[in-house]
Amino acid sequence: MTYREKLHPWCVVWDGPNCRSVAVGRYRHRQDAEARVRTLGRQKPESSYRLLFDAAGTYPNGDPAPN
């Protein structure tokens, strides 16, 4: 887990096809991440986005973050 990832624990995650999740962005504050989820939801209403608190420094699919 990099220092930047420790400072930005809130992840916006896109739920893609075939149960695939992709981290779209990392944010320091929950308010910023929630605002991004709302913005993405308005821009792409057919896509599904969710908010994730990533304290352990892993990607949404459970793989450890690179060092």
Biopython code that builds the backbone (N, CA, C, O; Angstrom):
import numpy as np
from Bio.PDB.StructureBuilder import StructureBuilder

atoms = [
    (1, "MET", "N", (0.854, -1.172, 0.000)),
    (1, "MET", "CA", (0.000, 0.000, 0.000)),
    (1, "MET", "C", (0.900, 1.234, 0.000)),
    (1, "MET", "O", (1.743, 1.400, 0.882)),
    (2, "THR", "N", (0.715, 2.078, -0.977)),
    (2, "THR", "CA", (1.533, 3.279, -1.064)),
    (2, "THR", "C", (1.030, 4.337, -0.086)),
    (2, "THR", "O", (-0.082, 4.254, 0.435)),
    (3, "TYR", "N", (1.866, 5.313, 0.142)),
    (3, "TYR", "CA", (1.503, 6.392, 1.053)),
    (3, "TYR", "C", (0.273, 7.140, 0.539)),
    (3, "TYR", "O", (-0.594, 7.529, 1.322)),
    (4, "ARG", "N", (0.202, 7.338, -0.770)),
    (4, "ARG", "CA", (-0.951, 8.029, -1.360)),
    (4, "ARG", "C", (-2.232, 7.233, -1.122)),
    (4, "ARG", "O", (-3.276, 7.816, -0.829)),
    (5, "GLU", "N", (-2.164, 5.904, -1.246)),
    (5, "GLU", "CA", (-3.347, 5.078, -1.013)),
    (5, "GLU", "C", (-3.782, 5.131, 0.446)),
    (5, "GLU", "O", (-4.974, 5.054, 0.745)),
    (6, "LYS", "N", (-2.822, 5.263, 1.352)),
    (6, "LYS", "CA", (-3.170, 5.399, 2.768)),
    (6, "LYS", "C", (-3.903, 6.709, 3.026)),
    (6, "LYS", "O", (-4.789, 6.776, 3.877)),
    (7, "LEU", "N", (-3.528, 7.749, 2.287)),
    (7, "LEU", "CA", (-4.167, 9.052, 2.457)),
    (7, "LEU", "C", (-5.518, 9.140, 1.754)),
    (7, "LEU", "O", (-6.318, 10.023, 2.064)),
    (8, "HIS", "N", (-5.779, 8.248, 0.823)),
    (8, "HIS", "CA", (-7.015, 8.271, 0.036)),
    (8, "HIS", "C", (-7.722, 6.920, 0.153)),
    (8, "HIS", "O", (-7.699, 6.132, -0.792)),
    (9, "PRO", "N", (-8.352, 6.639, 1.304)),
    (9, "PRO", "CA", (-8.943, 5.313, 1.513)),
    (9, "PRO", "C", (-10.301, 5.092, 0.845)),
    (9, "PRO", "O", (-10.741, 3.948, 0.730)),
    (10, "TRP", "N", (-10.973, 6.156, 0.404)),
    (10, "TRP", "CA", (-12.307, 5.997, -0.188)),
    (10, "TRP", "C", (-12.162, 5.714, -1.678)),
    (10, "TRP", "O", (-11.558, 6.501, -2.407)),
    (11, "CYS", "N", (-12.714, 4.593, -2.130)),
    (11, "CYS", "CA", (-12.638, 4.192, -3.539)),
    (11, "CYS", "C", (-14.015, 4.247, -4.178)),
    (11, "CYS", "O", (-15.016, 3.863, -3.572)),
    (12, "VAL", "N", (-14.046, 4.728, -5.404)),
    (12, "VAL", "CA", (-15.247, 4.632, -6.227)),
    (12, "VAL", "C", (-15.016, 3.435, -7.133)),
    (12, "VAL", "O", (-14.018, 3.371, -7.851)),
    (13, "VAL", "N", (-15.948, 2.485, -7.093)),
    (13, "VAL", "CA", (-15.790, 1.221, -7.804)),
    (13, "VAL", "C", (-16.890, 1.074, -8.838)),
    (13, "VAL", "O", (-18.066, 1.294, -8.549)),
    (14, "TRP", "N", (-16.494, 0.699, -10.047)),
    (14, "TRP", "CA", (-17.439, 0.409, -11.124)),
    (14, "TRP", "C", (-17.666, -1.089, -11.147)),
    (14, "TRP", "O", (-16.713, -1.865, -11.211)),
    (15, "ASP", "N", (-18.929, -1.499, -11.096)),
    (15, "ASP", "CA", (-19.277, -2.912, -11.174)),
    (15, "ASP", "C", (-19.509, -3.273, -12.629)),
    (15, "ASP", "O", (-20.562, -2.979, -13.197)),
    (16, "GLY", "N", (-18.524, -3.906, -13.219)),
    (16, "GLY", "CA", (-18.589, -4.250, -14.630)),
    (16, "GLY", "C", (-19.239, -5.592, -14.882)),
    (16, "GLY", "O", (-19.752, -6.227, -13.960)),
    (17, "PRO", "N", (-19.217, -6.025, -16.139)),
    (17, "PRO", "CA", (-19.819, -7.310, -16.489)),
    (17, "PRO", "C", (-19.007, -8.473, -15.919)),
    (17, "PRO", "O", (-17.827, -8.324, -15.603)),
    (18, "ASN", "N", (-19.651, -9.621, -15.794)),
    (18, "ASN", "CA", (-19.015, -10.849, -15.301)),
    (18, "ASN", "C", (-18.426, -10.680, -13.910)),
    (18, "ASN", "O", (-17.355, -11.209, -13.615)),
    (19, "CYS", "N", (-19.128, -9.940, -13.053)),
    (19, "CYS", "CA", (-18.710, -9.732, -11.651)),
    (19, "CYS", "C", (-17.324, -9.108, -11.551)),
    (19, "CYS", "O", (-16.585, -9.394, -10.609)),
    (20, "ARG", "N", (-16.970, -8.277, -12.491)),
    (20, "ARG", "CA", (-15.673, -7.617, -12.485)),
    (20, "ARG", "C", (-15.824, -6.232, -11.882)),
    (20, "ARG", "O", (-16.731, -5.485, -12.249)),
    (21, "SER", "N", (-14.936, -5.887, -10.956)),
    (21, "SER", "CA", (-14.960, -4.566, -10.328)),
    (21, "SER", "C", (-13.669, -3.829, -10.651)),
    (21, "SER", "O", (-12.584, -4.410, -10.643)),
    (22, "VAL", "N", (-13.807, -2.542, -10.936)),
    (22, "VAL", "CA", (-12.652, -1.716, -11.276)),
    (22, "VAL", "C", (-12.695, -0.454, -10.428)),
    (22, "VAL", "O", (-13.721, 0.223, -10.362)),
    (23, "ALA", "N", (-11.575, -0.140, -9.779)),
    (23, "ALA", "CA", (-11.482, 1.095, -9.006)),
    (23, "ALA", "C", (-11.359, 2.261, -9.979)),
    (23, "ALA", "O", (-10.407, 2.329, -10.757)),
    (24, "VAL", "N", (-12.317, 3.172, -9.934)),
    (24, "VAL", "CA", (-12.339, 4.322, -10.836)),
    (24, "VAL", "C", (-11.494, 5.457, -10.274)),
    (24, "VAL", "O", (-10.815, 6.158, -11.024)),
    (25, "GLY", "N", (-11.533, 5.642, -8.960)),
    (25, "GLY", "CA", (-10.768, 6.716, -8.339)),
    (25, "GLY", "C", (-10.671, 6.529, -6.840)),
    (25, "GLY", "O", (-11.465, 5.807, -6.237)),
    (26, "ARG", "N", (-9.689, 7.188, -6.245)),
    (26, "ARG", "CA", (-9.492, 7.155, -4.796)),
    (26, "ARG", "C", (-9.591, 8.587, -4.274)),
    (26, "ARG", "O", (-9.136, 9.534, -4.915)),
    (27, "TYR", "N", (-10.200, 8.717, -3.091)),
    (27, "TYR", "CA", (-10.444, 10.041, -2.531)),
    (27, "TYR", "C", (-10.110, 10.058, -1.048)),
    (27, "TYR", "O", (-10.216, 9.041, -0.362)),
    (28, "ARG", "N", (-9.709, 11.212, -0.571)),
    (28, "ARG", "CA", (-9.356, 11.377, 0.830)),
    (28, "ARG", "C", (-10.592, 11.497, 1.713)),
    (28, "ARG", "O", (-10.610, 10.991, 2.836)),
    (29, "HIS", "N", (-11.616, 12.161, 1.208)),
    (29, "HIS", "CA", (-12.819, 12.422, 2.000)),
    (29, "HIS", "C", (-14.020, 11.701, 1.405)),
    (29, "HIS", "O", (-14.158, 11.588, 0.187)),
    (30, "ARG", "N", (-14.885, 11.216, 2.292)),
    (30, "ARG", "CA", (-16.082, 10.501, 1.853)),
    (30, "ARG", "C", (-16.989, 11.398, 1.016)),
    (30, "ARG", "O", (-17.570, 10.945, 0.030)),
    (31, "GLN", "N", (-17.113, 12.659, 1.401)),
    (31, "GLN", "CA", (-17.965, 13.592, 0.651)),
    (31, "GLN", "C", (-17.524, 13.695, -0.803)),
    (31, "GLN", "O", (-18.359, 13.729, -1.707)),
    (32, "ASP", "N", (-16.216, 13.744, -1.029)),
    (32, "ASP", "CA", (-15.704, 13.837, -2.397)),
    (32, "ASP", "C", (-16.035, 12.578, -3.194)),
    (32, "ASP", "O", (-16.420, 12.655, -4.361)),
    (33, "ALA", "N", (-15.882, 11.426, -2.556)),
    (33, "ALA", "CA", (-16.177, 10.163, -3.231)),
    (33, "ALA", "C", (-17.671, 10.043, -3.536)),
    (33, "ALA", "O", (-18.048, 9.590, -4.616)),
    (34, "GLU", "N", (-18.521, 10.445, -2.592)),
    (34, "GLU", "CA", (-19.969, 10.396, -2.824)),
    (34, "GLU", "C", (-20.374, 11.321, -3.961)),
    (34, "GLU", "O", (-21.232, 10.975, -4.772)),
    (35, "ALA", "N", (-19.762, 12.489, -4.020)),
    (35, "ALA", "CA", (-20.058, 13.427, -5.106)),
    (35, "ALA", "C", (-19.654, 12.831, -6.452)),
    (35, "ALA", "O", (-20.355, 13.010, -7.448)),
    (36, "ARG", "N", (-18.536, 12.132, -6.481)),
    (36, "ARG", "CA", (-18.082, 11.507, -7.727)),
    (36, "ARG", "C", (-19.028, 10.390, -8.158)),
    (36, "ARG", "O", (-19.309, 10.238, -9.347)),
    (37, "VAL", "N", (-19.522, 9.605, -7.193)),
    (37, "VAL", "CA", (-20.483, 8.547, -7.511)),
    (37, "VAL", "C", (-21.751, 9.155, -8.104)),
    (37, "VAL", "O", (-22.290, 8.631, -9.079)),
    (38, "ARG", "N", (-22.230, 10.254, -7.525)),
    (38, "ARG", "CA", (-23.430, 10.914, -8.062)),
    (38, "ARG", "C", (-23.181, 11.444, -9.476)),
    (38, "ARG", "O", (-24.033, 11.303, -10.353)),
    (39, "THR", "N", (-22.020, 12.051, -9.692)),
    (39, "THR", "CA", (-21.689, 12.591, -11.011)),
    (39, "THR", "C", (-21.609, 11.481, -12.052)),
    (39, "THR", "O", (-22.160, 11.610, -13.146)),
    (40, "LEU", "N", (-20.926, 10.393, -11.715)),
    (40, "LEU", "CA", (-20.821, 9.275, -12.651)),
    (40, "LEU", "C", (-22.185, 8.655, -12.920)),
    (40, "LEU", "O", (-22.464, 8.226, -14.040)),
    (41, "GLY", "N", (-23.034, 8.605, -11.900)),
    (41, "GLY", "CA", (-24.382, 8.070, -12.075)),
    (41, "GLY", "C", (-25.221, 8.907, -13.028)),
    (41, "GLY", "O", (-26.050, 8.371, -13.764)),
    (42, "ARG", "N", (-25.007, 10.227, -13.019)),
    (42, "ARG", "CA", (-25.729, 11.098, -13.955)),
    (42, "ARG", "C", (-25.154, 10.978, -15.367)),
    (42, "ARG", "O", (-25.896, 11.017, -16.348)),
    (43, "GLN", "N", (-23.827, 10.832, -15.466)),
    (43, "GLN", "CA", (-23.198, 10.750, -16.779)),
    (43, "GLN", "C", (-23.451, 9.412, -17.465)),
    (43, "GLN", "O", (-23.648, 9.353, -18.679)),
    (44, "LYS", "N", (-23.444, 8.341, -16.677)),
    (44, "LYS", "CA", (-23.646, 6.993, -17.224)),
    (44, "LYS", "C", (-24.675, 6.259, -16.373)),
    (44, "LYS", "O", (-24.306, 5.434, -15.538)),
    (45, "PRO", "N", (-25.950, 6.543, -16.571)),
    (45, "PRO", "CA", (-26.979, 5.927, -15.724)),
    (45, "PRO", "C", (-27.100, 4.415, -15.906)),
    (45, "PRO", "O", (-27.654, 3.736, -15.042)),
    (46, "GLU", "N", (-26.592, 3.878, -17.014)),
    (46, "GLU", "CA", (-26.680, 2.434, -17.236)),
    (46, "GLU", "C", (-25.617, 1.661, -16.455)),
    (46, "GLU", "O", (-25.717, 0.441, -16.324)),
    (47, "SER", "N", (-24.608, 2.350, -15.941)),
    (47, "SER", "CA", (-23.531, 1.708, -15.182)),
    (47, "SER", "C", (-23.820, 1.754, -13.690)),
    (47, "SER", "O", (-24.581, 2.596, -13.214)),
    (48, "SER", "N", (-23.204, 0.841, -12.969)),
    (48, "SER", "CA", (-23.390, 0.755, -11.524)),
    (48, "SER", "C", (-22.082, 1.112, -10.821)),
    (48, "SER", "O", (-21.041, 0.511, -11.085)),
    (49, "TYR", "N", (-22.147, 2.085, -9.933)),
    (49, "TYR", "CA", (-20.981, 2.513, -9.164)),
    (49, "TYR", "C", (-21.288, 2.390, -7.681)),
    (49, "TYR", "O", (-22.434, 2.546, -7.260)),
    (50, "ARG", "N", (-20.261, 2.109, -6.895)),
    (50, "ARG", "CA", (-20.447, 2.031, -5.448)),
    (50, "ARG", "C", (-19.239, 2.620, -4.745)),
    (50, "ARG", "O", (-18.179, 2.820, -5.339)),
    (51, "LEU", "N", (-19.427, 2.886, -3.482)),
    (51, "LEU", "CA", (-18.398, 3.497, -2.651)),
    (51, "LEU", "C", (-17.816, 2.427, -1.741)),
    (51, "LEU", "O", (-18.549, 1.607, -1.188)),
    (52, "LEU", "N", (-16.485, 2.438, -1.586)),
    (52, "LEU", "CA", (-15.803, 1.423, -0.797)),
    (52, "LEU", "C", (-14.746, 2.087, 0.065)),
    (52, "LEU", "O", (-13.941, 2.873, -0.433)),
    (53, "PHE", "N", (-14.743, 1.774, 1.360)),
    (53, "PHE", "CA", (-13.679, 2.248, 2.244)),
    (53, "PHE", "C", (-12.605, 1.178, 2.253)),
    (53, "PHE", "O", (-12.834, 0.069, 2.735)),
    (54, "ASP", "N", (-11.441, 1.502, 1.726)),
    (54, "ASP", "CA", (-10.368, 0.539, 1.514)),
    (54, "ASP", "C", (-9.242, 0.776, 2.515)),
    (54, "ASP", "O", (-8.168, 1.246, 2.139)),
    (55, "ALA", "N", (-9.478, 0.456, 3.786)),
    (55, "ALA", "CA", (-8.478, 0.688, 4.827)),
    (55, "ALA", "C", (-7.301, -0.272, 4.712)),
    (55, "ALA", "O", (-6.193, 0.063, 5.128)),
    (56, "ALA", "N", (-7.524, -1.460, 4.152)),
    (56, "ALA", "CA", (-6.466, -2.467, 4.063)),
    (56, "ALA", "C", (-5.571, -2.263, 2.850)),
    (56, "ALA", "O", (-4.513, -2.885, 2.760)),
    (57, "GLY", "N", (-5.968, -1.411, 1.922)),
    (57, "GLY", "CA", (-5.144, -1.156, 0.742)),
    (57, "GLY", "C", (-5.245, -2.240, -0.309)),
    (57, "GLY", "O", (-4.250, -2.549, -0.966)),
    (58, "THR", "N", (-6.407, -2.822, -0.487)),
    (58, "THR", "CA", (-6.605, -3.836, -1.515)),
    (58, "THR", "C", (-7.484, -3.271, -2.613)),
    (58, "THR", "O", (-8.239, -2.321, -2.404)),
    (59, "TYR", "N", (-7.374, -3.862, -3.767)),
    (59, "TYR", "CA", (-8.260, -3.481, -4.852)),
    (59, "TYR", "C", (-9.627, -4.101, -4.611)),
    (59, "TYR", "O", (-9.737, -5.028, -3.809)),
    (60, "PRO", "N", (-10.673, -3.622, -5.277)),
    (60, "PRO", "CA", (-12.020, -4.141, -5.047)),
    (60, "PRO", "C", (-12.161, -5.636, -5.292)),
    (60, "PRO", "O", (-13.052, -6.262, -4.717)),
    (61, "ASN", "N", (-11.311, -6.229, -6.128)),
    (61, "ASN", "CA", (-11.424, -7.663, -6.375)),
    (61, "ASN", "C", (-10.680, -8.480, -5.327)),
    (61, "ASN", "O", (-10.658, -9.707, -5.418)),
    (62, "GLY", "N", (-10.067, -7.834, -4.329)),
    (62, "GLY", "CA", (-9.408, -8.536, -3.238)),
    (62, "GLY", "C", (-7.920, -8.738, -3.419)),
    (62, "GLY", "O", (-7.254, -9.211, -2.498)),
    (63, "ASP", "N", (-7.373, -8.395, -4.581)),
    (63, "ASP", "CA", (-5.938, -8.537, -4.786)),
    (63, "ASP", "C", (-5.200, -7.474, -3.995)),
    (63, "ASP", "O", (-5.688, -6.350, -3.876)),
    (64, "PRO", "N", (-4.029, -7.802, -3.449)),
    (64, "PRO", "CA", (-3.286, -6.781, -2.706)),
    (64, "PRO", "C", (-2.802, -5.676, -3.632)),
    (64, "PRO", "O", (-2.472, -5.923, -4.792)),
    (65, "ALA", "N", (-2.763, -4.485, -3.123)),
    (65, "ALA", "CA", (-2.287, -3.348, -3.907)),
    (65, "ALA", "C", (-0.787, -3.479, -4.126)),
    (65, "ALA", "O", (-0.079, -3.949, -3.235)),
    (66, "PRO", "N", (-0.284, -3.074, -5.291)),
    (66, "PRO", "CA", (1.159, -3.156, -5.535)),
    (66, "PRO", "C", (1.911, -2.176, -4.648)),
    (66, "PRO", "O", (1.387, -1.125, -4.280)),
    (67, "ASN", "N", (3.135, -2.529, -4.312)),
    (67, "ASN", "CA", (3.962, -1.656, -3.452)),
    (67, "ASN", "C", (4.727, -0.656, -4.251)),
    (67, "ASN", "O", (5.467, 0.149, -3.686)),
]
sb = StructureBuilder()
sb.init_structure("model")
sb.init_model(0)
sb.init_chain("A")
sb.init_seg("    ")
for serial, (resi, resn, name, xyz) in enumerate(atoms, 1):
    if name == "N":
        sb.init_residue(resn, " ", resi, " ")
    sb.init_atom(name, np.array(xyz, "f"), 0.0, 1.0, " ", f" {name:<3s}", serial, name[0])
structure = sb.get_structure()
